[in-house]
Amino acid sequence: MTSCVLAAMADHFTQNDPTVALTEDSFLVCVGLKAYDLTGRSLNGIGPALSRAALSMAPVRPAGITRGEYALLLRKAAVACGWSNEDNEPAIPRIPCPRDEPQAQEVCA
């Protein structure tokens, strides 16, 4: 889930003022907001722990880097943490070969 926070942050920085320098305040607010959003917008959830985990996995922020440039670093960090942007990635693994047994069919009465 940490990778999802990093990817959500990258999306945010890409879509909102990508040419503006990234400040520490906007970075910290974004981490907390994205963790809060991804945990169901609840203060009693795992949001604080998730934001701490995302902070520990976030790349170092060079002085003067823009939000868009940092978004590229965040996306690389998210991929390194296991995130994938593949829309067609199956949620349930596919069976590699056809089944031999017949499939059950519903009978309507």
Residue, then its C-alpha position, 0 to 999 in steps of 0.5 A: m500500500t506504501s507504493c500506492v501512496l507514492a504513486a498517488m503523490a506522483d499523480h498529484f504533483t504531475q497534475n497540480d503545478p508541476t513547474v513550481a518548486l516542491t516545498e517541504d510543507s506541500f510534500l508533507v501535506c501530500v503524504g498525509l492526504k494521500a495516506y488518509d484517502l487510501t485508508g478510507r478517509s478515517l482518522n482511526g485507521i492505518g493512515p498514520a502508519l501508512s504515511r510514516a511508511a511512505l515518508s521512509m520510502a520516499p526519495v530524497r528531495p533535492a533543493g529546488i526540485t520542481r513538483g513534476e521532476y520529483a513526481l518522476l522520482l516518486r514514480k520510480a520509488a513506487v515501482a521499486c516498492g511493487w506498484s504497477n500502472e498496468d491497467n490490464e494486470p489481472a487481479i486474480p491469477r489466470i489458470p495457465c491451461p484449459r480445465d479438464e472438468p466440465q463447468a457447472q451450469e445453473v439450472c433455472a426452475 
